[in-house]
Amino acid sequence: MQKKSDIGEFSLSLPSPVEMITFEGRSIYLKRDDLIHQDFSGNKARKFYHYLYSDFPDIRKVVSYGSSQSNAMYSLSVLARMRGWEFEYRVDHISDYLRENPQGNYRRALENGMVIREGEGKERAVQEKGVLYIEEGGREKEAESGLGVLAEEIVSWQQEKQIERLSVFLPSGTGTSALFLQKRIAFLTYRTSMETVVYTTPCAGGSDYLKKQFRQLEEEEALHPTILEREKKYHFGKLYRDSYKIWLKLRRETGVEFDLLYDPKGWMVLMENPELFSGETLYIHQGGLIGNESMLPRYERKYKELTREDILQQ
Ligand SMILES: *Cc1c(COP(=O)(O)O)cnc(C)c1O
């Protein structure tokens, strides 16, 4: 049975607000994409924008795959609910712990009606009629339109503020967002006096992986974002003491909660590169806070002493 879509009552608050925050003595603009909508926000709202607003008269079901705690999975469950589509999500494996204690993105996606299939692999289901197949993490060219909207918001804000040089920073997973953002900003600022550069750092895989991702989406390297790295290697989803430390410090100094998977490395890299502050700096808050529901308790357990210290300092 076709569920009624509540897309009519659904609207995103765009453009997302820009705030000024101070961290470690530096003034930084913060683009609050985490505030786009209470259920559909951040990076994945930008990437799946196309699927929210385009017409898909024949689609009744969306199929995707990836990890059992991903932000993309949750956002797709919201999208499917809003559009009245079924949502099937394929994972290689779900841990017994998560199955017995659903939490974070996984729990919320199940509440939105997600049907999870374990061990089904990731073969595309494109031939199936009425099925829309979305790549893991939204790594596809369809993401460009939503990131184009973000680029327009940033450039008109920059014009309004009369900022000549702007460094835009966002941490990357697949790099899809940073790539399309840099590309669209380059088109919008071409032949203006504004200089706007997009910087990023890889959070899943290293610089070589990220460069490869960029090349797959855009051959012209002049349109690629600038990659910044740290010497220390970070593995996606692993818990690091310095990551938790900077996350706590950000919360204490700015009052803003950031995501625990991408933002800690993002902020470490940003603060280590003073050349990004030669003009104004804009950091993009890409949401992902539901993921913190499962990540934060793990950090609190692993680094008890940091948690205690933080409580005492408040
Ligand atoms: C998905 C996601 C990213 C990474 O986006 P990519 O386009 O894959 O680089 C960054 N931050 C958050 C919070 C995300 O959910």
The ligand as an SDF file (V2000), in Angstrom:
LIG
                    3D

 15 15  0  0  0  0  0  0  0  0999 V2000
   28.6980   11.9230    5.4030 C   0  0  0  0  0  0  0  0  0  0  0  0
   29.3310   12.9340    6.2970 C   0  0  0  0  0  0  0  0  0  0  0  0
   30.5530   13.5440    5.9860 C   0  0  0  0  0  0  0  0  0  0  0  0
   31.3650   13.1810    4.7490 C   0  0  0  0  0  0  0  0  0  0  0  0
   30.8010   13.5910    3.5370 O   0  0  0  0  0  0  0  0  0  0  0  0
   31.4540   13.1210    2.1490 P   0  0  0  0  0  0  0  0  0  0  0  0
   30.6680   13.7860    1.0920 O   0  0  0  0  0  0  0  0  0  0  0  0
   31.3200   11.6240    2.0890 O   0  0  0  0  0  0  0  0  0  0  0  0
   32.8880   13.5360    2.1620 O   0  0  0  0  0  0  0  0  0  0  0  0
   31.0740   14.4810    6.8780 C   0  0  0  0  0  0  0  0  0  0  0  0
   30.4350   14.7930    8.0270 N   0  0  0  0  0  0  0  0  0  0  0  0
   29.2540   14.2240    8.3520 C   0  0  0  0  0  0  0  0  0  0  0  0
   28.6150   14.6010    9.6350 C   0  0  0  0  0  0  0  0  0  0  0  0
   28.6660   13.2790    7.5000 C   0  0  0  0  0  0  0  0  0  0  0  0
   27.4810   12.7150    7.8480 O   0  0  0  0  0  0  0  0  0  0  0  0
  1  2  1  0
  2  3  1  0
  2 14  2  0
  3  4  1  0
  3 10  2  0
  4  5  1  0
  5  6  1  0
  6  7  2  0
  6  8  1  0
  6  9  1  0
 10 11  1  0
 11 12  2  0
 12 13  1  0
 12 14  1  0
 14 15  1  0
M  END
$$$$
